[in-house]
Each structure stands twice: as structure tokens, then as C-alpha cells.
Amino acid sequence: MKEQRFFYTPHPESGQLPDDEAQHALRVLRLQMGDEIHLMDGRGTFHRATITEAGSHRCRYRILESQPQQPEWTGHIHIAVAPTKNMDRMEWLAEKATEVGMDELSLLECRFSERRMVKTERLDKILVSAMKQSHKAWKPKLNELSPFLKFITRPDLPPQRFIAHCYDPSDIAVTVPDGSPSGSSAPPPPVPDGSPSGSLPFLPDLLQPRTPALVLIGPEGDFSIDEVRAAEAAGFRSVSLGTSRLRTETAALVAGHLMRLANR
């Protein structure tokens, strides 16, 4: 089977590959005029094209056929995560989550964040590379670093929104003056069948298929209790990702994969 060479061009109608893609096509792959290539626009369509000009710095093409793709999953998979101190781990997450399936990646600045500044240009390039490698028709949206409280009060968040953390529900409860515990403004959700009494519900037990969903993942030191309480007050439901303690990037990938399975 002939190898399909995929290139990312957000504006395929321009008839010219972006500079970095052109350099790869001409200098690395040594493509020439008349060679066939495949284009991705990151918005759901592949294009079959032929190279019409292969100059030293420019690669022009003519589209032969446009091929709209069917989504591989339903709903909208959104992961919001506090970046790790070592950006290699975030780059690994961006790559693997794109390969598994993700629609949107947001970056959170939390109380215990190890990193409070992120240059998203490299992460965006990794999203593109992973999209090409895994033949995904849609490029995940990447959002700039946002303060936690500002992010959880955004008006455009989906109705299905969760916060994954390692606290016991009793840790989150607020003690009122008479000494009795009081949770957030919303009553605590019932514990699903099979979950130990007093434990957080397992994310897959709450996910509704074919419905947009968002999961928040905290830094290595976890969210603060006040952040968890604020999220619950904003309509987020506290969930567990299992019995193992996971690194930030692993937890984010597990959450994304669980959402992907629920929306297959």
C-alpha cells in the first residue's frame, strides 16, 4: 500500500503549504512536482492533492479531491490541567491525548501550581504532529493558561463538568457554627452502586454518553480544598479516576480516555 503523506494546512484553499510543512516536504521527503500528497485542515476534511510547484522555499499544490470525515466520537472531550514543572510531561500529554482522542485542552493556574507561565507555541506544534501521525481530521483546541477561579466560572462550559482530586468527601465538607458538616450550595450526588460508602464516585459511573464533558486535573500537590469547594459551588462534581495515585499528566490522559470510551 502506497504511503500517504499528510500535511497540515489550516487554509487548503490557498494552494500553498505553510513554510514549515513545505520545508519538510521538499527538504526532508524530497517530494517533487507531480507527487501526490494528503492535506489536513484540522476542521474535519482531508484533501488529496498533487504538487504543482516544488521550489527551494515554496510548495504549491492543486486539490484533486476533498474528503469530509466522520467524527470518531460524539460529544466534546475537554481536559483542563495544571501544567507540570517539567514541560516534557505536558508535551507527552498533548501528544498522547490527541492520539487517543480529544477536542480541547485548557491550562490551569492553581494554588499549588508548579508552573505559572506556559508558551503554547510548542504545545500547539505537538498537537499538529500528533494529529498528523494518528490521522485525526480535527485539531484539538488549545487554550492559554487561565487562573482557576476565572476558568470554572466561564459561561461556555458544558453541563457535564467534573473535578478529579484525592480528597475524601469529609475533607471537602464545610463545618458550620453548630459543628455539623455542610457541603457546597448543591447537595452531594448519590454514591453509585459499587462505590465504597464515603468515597468519591468513579468518573465513568457519572458520564453521560454523547454529551460534552469537561474534567479538571490539578497539579502534583492536588487542588486546594478551597478550589474543590469553589468548583463544586460552580456546578462541578467531584470524581475519582481509580484507586491508584497518578501523576498529573497520567491522570489527565486517563480522564480523557475514559471520556473517549463513553463517547465512542
C-alpha positions, -999 to +999 in steps of 0.1 A: +000+000+000+014+034-010+023+056+019+000+086+024+020+118+032-002+141+054+005+178+058-014+203+079-027+234+062-054+254+080-062+272+047-061+245+020-078+268-005-046+289-006-029+262-028+004+265-009+018+246+021+028+266+052+065+273+054+074+246+079+053+220+061+069+230+028+104+226+042+095+191+054+080+181+021+109+195+000+140+191+021+132+160+042+109+139+020+124+152-013+090+155-029+088+168-065+063+183-089+036+157-097+039+138-064+006+132-046+001+145-010-027+145+015-038+176+034-055+181+067-073+213+075-079+204+112-116+211+108-128+177+096-117+174+060-089+156+042-078+168+008-060+147-019-037+170-039-008+169-063+023+192-062+024+217-090+055+237-079+084+225-058+108+254-054+135+259-029+112+275-003+077+271-017+055+241-023+023+247-043-004+221-049-037+215-067-065+199-048-078+168-066-105+157-041-119+168-008-129+141+016-150+152+046-145+128+075-170+114+100-162+121+137-147+092+156-166+100+187-196+120+198-198+148+224-169+172+231-139+159+252-123+188+272-094+183+296-083+212+318-050+206+336-024+224+357+009+223+338+038+204+355+071+220+362+087+197+336+071+207+303+082+174+287+054+158+306+029+182+293+042+177+258+038+139+263+002+145+274-006+167+244+007+141+221-010+111+236-043+127+244-045+138+207-037+103+195-064+088+218-089+115+211-095+149+225-113+181+214-100+207+237-070+212+261-070+240+287-042+250+311-050+260+347-031+281+372-039+267+406-029+275+442-003+247+442+008+250+406+044+242+399+044+263+367+027+296+362+039+306+327+035+285+296+044+292+260+018+274+240+035+276+206+054+243+211+024+225+226+004+236+195+030+221+172+029+189+191-009+188+187-004+192+149+023+165+148+001+140+168-029+148+146-009+140+115+006+109+130-027+095+141-046+106+111-071+127+131-093+150+110-098+176+138-071+195+155-077+199+193-082+235+205-055+247+229-064+274+254-039+297+272-031+294+309-061+307+329-065+313+367-085+285+382-114+306+396-117+325+363-118+293+343-145+275+364-169+304+361-167+307+323-202+308+308-194+284+280-185+253+300-205+222+293-232+209+316-212+178+323-182+190+343-161+172+368-131+178+391-108+149+399-090+150+432-077+128+460-096+143+489-122+123+509-157+139+508-155+146+545-124+167+538-144+190+515-174+194+538-176+228+555-182+229+592-210+253+603-211+270+637-232+242+653-204+217+644-224+199+618-208+194+583-222+214+554-211+209+518-213+233+489-245+250+478-256+219+459-264+187+477-238+159+473-246+135+445-256+099+455-228+074+455-232+050+426-238+013+433-205-005+438-186+026+452-175+023+488-195+044+512-179+078+517-157+075+486-158+097+455-178+083+426-158+068+397-159+091+366-173+065+342-203+060+365-214+096+360-205+102+324-235+105+301-226+093+266-228+116+235-227+146+258-199+173+260-178+168+291-150+186+310-127+172+336-103+193+358-070+178+367-048+195+394-011+199+399+011+173+417+001+188+451-036+184+440-062+212+441-066+231+474-097+222+494-110+258+487-106+252+450-125+220+452-153+237+471-154+266+446-156+241+417-185+222+434-203+255+440-199+263+403-216+230+393-186+206+391-189+172+405-161+156+424-149+123+410-122+096+413-101+082+385-095+050+403-076+037+434-041+045+422-023+078+428-015+092+394+009+118+381-008+149+367-002+140+331-012+104+336-044+115+354-053+138+325-047+111+299-068+086+319-096+111+322-095+118+285-095+081+277-125+075+300-144+103+282-134+089+249-147+054+258-180+069+270-185+087+237-174+061+212 
